[in-house]
Amino acid sequence: MKAGGFGRPLYEPKETHMTTYRVLRQHFGDKHYAKGDTREAQAADVQHLVDAGVLAEAKAEKAEPAPKNKAVKAAPRNKSAD
Protein backbone atom coordinates (compact mmCIF):
# COMPACT_ATOMS: atom_id res chain seq x y z
CA MET A 1 0.00 0.00 0.00
CA LYS A 2 1.34 3.39 -0.94
CA ALA A 3 1.62 6.12 1.63
CA GLY A 4 -1.65 8.04 1.82
CA GLY A 5 -3.41 5.66 -0.58
CA PHE A 6 -5.95 2.96 -0.28
CA GLY A 7 -5.62 -0.71 -1.12
CA ARG A 8 -8.17 -0.47 -3.94
CA PRO A 9 -10.09 2.32 -5.64
CA LEU A 10 -13.46 3.39 -4.24
CA TYR A 11 -15.16 2.83 -7.58
CA GLU A 12 -14.49 -0.27 -9.63
CA PRO A 13 -16.21 -0.09 -13.00
CA LYS A 14 -18.12 -3.21 -13.97
CA GLU A 15 -17.21 -4.95 -17.15
CA THR A 16 -19.60 -3.98 -19.91
CA HIS A 17 -20.97 -6.90 -21.83
CA MET A 18 -22.20 -5.93 -25.28
CA THR A 19 -24.85 -8.11 -26.87
CA THR A 20 -25.53 -8.26 -30.59
CA TYR A 21 -29.10 -7.56 -31.69
CA ARG A 22 -30.84 -7.87 -35.05
CA VAL A 23 -32.96 -4.86 -36.08
CA LEU A 24 -36.55 -5.90 -36.89
CA ARG A 25 -37.93 -2.38 -37.45
CA GLN A 26 -36.05 0.74 -38.44
CA HIS A 27 -35.43 3.22 -35.65
CA PHE A 28 -33.17 6.05 -34.60
CA GLY A 29 -30.84 5.24 -31.73
CA ASP A 30 -27.33 6.54 -31.50
CA LYS A 31 -27.62 6.45 -35.32
CA HIS A 32 -30.20 5.35 -37.89
CA TYR A 33 -30.78 1.59 -37.94
CA ALA A 34 -32.57 -0.01 -40.89
CA LYS A 35 -34.39 -3.32 -40.89
CA GLY A 36 -31.88 -6.19 -41.09
CA ASP A 37 -28.96 -4.27 -39.55
CA THR A 38 -27.09 -5.56 -36.53
CA ARG A 39 -26.54 -3.49 -33.43
CA GLU A 40 -24.34 -4.01 -30.38
CA ALA A 41 -25.60 -2.63 -27.09
CA GLN A 42 -25.93 -3.40 -23.42
CA ALA A 43 -29.06 -5.37 -22.62
CA ALA A 44 -30.27 -2.85 -20.04
CA ASP A 45 -30.04 0.01 -22.55
CA VAL A 46 -32.20 -1.60 -25.24
CA GLN A 47 -34.58 -3.76 -23.21
CA HIS A 48 -37.50 -1.43 -24.05
CA LEU A 49 -36.76 -1.92 -27.77
CA VAL A 50 -36.70 -5.70 -27.37
CA ASP A 51 -40.03 -5.56 -25.50
CA ALA A 52 -41.53 -3.39 -28.27
CA GLY A 53 -40.40 -5.82 -31.00
CA VAL A 54 -37.91 -3.41 -32.56
CA LEU A 55 -34.85 -5.54 -31.74
CA ALA A 56 -34.26 -9.25 -31.29
CA GLU A 57 -31.17 -10.89 -29.90
CA ALA A 58 -29.05 -12.20 -32.76
CA LYS A 59 -28.41 -15.90 -32.67
CA ALA A 60 -24.99 -17.23 -33.51
CA GLU A 61 -24.82 -18.10 -37.17
CA LYS A 62 -23.13 -21.25 -38.37
CA ALA A 63 -19.91 -20.67 -40.20
CA GLU A 64 -19.80 -21.63 -43.84
CA PRO A 65 -18.07 -24.94 -44.43
CA ALA A 66 -14.63 -24.76 -45.97
CA PRO A 67 -14.83 -25.14 -49.76
CA LYS A 68 -13.64 -28.45 -51.10
CA ASN A 69 -10.60 -28.30 -53.31
CA LYS A 70 -11.78 -29.77 -56.58
CA ALA A 71 -8.27 -29.71 -58.03
CA VAL A 72 -7.10 -32.39 -55.61
CA LYS A 73 -8.61 -35.75 -56.47
CA ALA A 74 -8.27 -39.08 -54.76
CA ALA A 75 -5.22 -41.03 -55.84
CA PRO A 76 -6.00 -43.76 -58.38
CA ARG A 77 -6.10 -47.28 -57.06
CA ASN A 78 -2.87 -49.21 -57.55
CA LYS A 79 -3.64 -51.96 -60.08
CA SER A 80 -0.56 -53.99 -59.22
CA ALA A 81 -1.83 -54.61 -55.67
CA ASP A 82 -4.56 -56.98 -56.99
C-alpha positions as CSV (number, residue, x, y, z in Angstrom):
1,M,0.0,0.0,0.0
2,K,1.3,3.4,-0.9
3,A,1.6,6.1,1.6
4,G,-1.6,8.0,1.8
5,G,-3.4,5.7,-0.6
6,F,-6.0,3.0,-0.3
7,G,-5.6,-0.7,-1.1
8,R,-8.2,-0.5,-3.9
9,P,-10.1,2.3,-5.6
10,L,-13.5,3.4,-4.2
11,Y,-15.2,2.8,-7.6
12,E,-14.5,-0.3,-9.6
13,P,-16.2,-0.1,-13.0
14,K,-18.1,-3.2,-14.0
15,E,-17.2,-4.9,-17.2
16,T,-19.6,-4.0,-19.9
17,H,-21.0,-6.9,-21.8
18,M,-22.2,-5.9,-25.3
19,T,-24.9,-8.1,-26.9
20,T,-25.5,-8.3,-30.6
21,Y,-29.1,-7.6,-31.7
22,R,-30.8,-7.9,-35.1
23,V,-33.0,-4.9,-36.1
24,L,-36.5,-5.9,-36.9
25,R,-37.9,-2.4,-37.4
26,Q,-36.0,0.7,-38.4
27,H,-35.4,3.2,-35.7
28,F,-33.2,6.0,-34.6
29,G,-30.8,5.2,-31.7
30,D,-27.3,6.5,-31.5
31,K,-27.6,6.4,-35.3
32,H,-30.2,5.3,-37.9
33,Y,-30.8,1.6,-37.9
34,A,-32.6,0.0,-40.9
35,K,-34.4,-3.3,-40.9
36,G,-31.9,-6.2,-41.1
37,D,-29.0,-4.3,-39.5
38,T,-27.1,-5.6,-36.5
39,R,-26.5,-3.5,-33.4
40,E,-24.3,-4.0,-30.4
41,A,-25.6,-2.6,-27.1
42,Q,-25.9,-3.4,-23.4
43,A,-29.1,-5.4,-22.6
44,A,-30.3,-2.9,-20.0
45,D,-30.0,0.0,-22.5
46,V,-32.2,-1.6,-25.2
47,Q,-34.6,-3.8,-23.2
48,H,-37.5,-1.4,-24.1
49,L,-36.8,-1.9,-27.8
50,V,-36.7,-5.7,-27.4
51,D,-40.0,-5.6,-25.5
52,A,-41.5,-3.4,-28.3
53,G,-40.4,-5.8,-31.0
54,V,-37.9,-3.4,-32.6
55,L,-34.8,-5.5,-31.7
56,A,-34.3,-9.2,-31.3
57,E,-31.2,-10.9,-29.9
58,A,-29.1,-12.2,-32.8
59,K,-28.4,-15.9,-32.7
60,A,-25.0,-17.2,-33.5
61,E,-24.8,-18.1,-37.2
62,K,-23.1,-21.2,-38.4
63,A,-19.9,-20.7,-40.2
64,E,-19.8,-21.6,-43.8
65,P,-18.1,-24.9,-44.4
66,A,-14.6,-24.8,-46.0
67,P,-14.8,-25.1,-49.8
68,K,-13.6,-28.5,-51.1
69,N,-10.6,-28.3,-53.3
70,K,-11.8,-29.8,-56.6
71,A,-8.3,-29.7,-58.0
72,V,-7.1,-32.4,-55.6
73,K,-8.6,-35.8,-56.5
74,A,-8.3,-39.1,-54.8
75,A,-5.2,-41.0,-55.8
76,P,-6.0,-43.8,-58.4
77,R,-6.1,-47.3,-57.1
78,N,-2.9,-49.2,-57.5
79,K,-3.6,-52.0,-60.1
80,S,-0.6,-54.0,-59.2
81,A,-1.8,-54.6,-55.7
82,D,-4.6,-57.0,-57.0
